[in-house]
Amino acid sequence: MVDTLPFGQKGSAMPKSHPRYPAEFRRKIIELNRVGRKPDDLAREFRIAPQSVRNWIKRAQLDAGERSDGLTSVERDELSRLRRKVKQLEVEREILSKAAAWFARETNAIPSKSSSS
């Protein structure tokens, strides 16, 4: 069977996500919710996925301290930054480990793996 999806996509031809909505647009949707509009009504009116509206509202409530069942935006950003840093450090450690082993073999500090005994 020939893969007919563009750009090597697998599975559905639909994109995985919609491009990000502008921050000002999201703020307006959140404000409309705060004055009493229901998330599903807003989603229908503005043709947004209902889950997106609920996610924006939850994020705003977390950031405002109105909820405590998740991470604030600042905490999420810090977590992402720290995960990237850990990944970078793990790669650097692996490189240093391989370099140390190579230098040890080159200086005959340890015998090579292919000994001729």
PyMOL commands that set and color helices and strands:
alter all, ss='L'
color gray80, all
select helices_A, chain A and resi 6-8+23-34+39-46+50-63+73-106
alter helices_A, ss='H'
color red, helices_A
deselect
rebuild
show_as cartoon
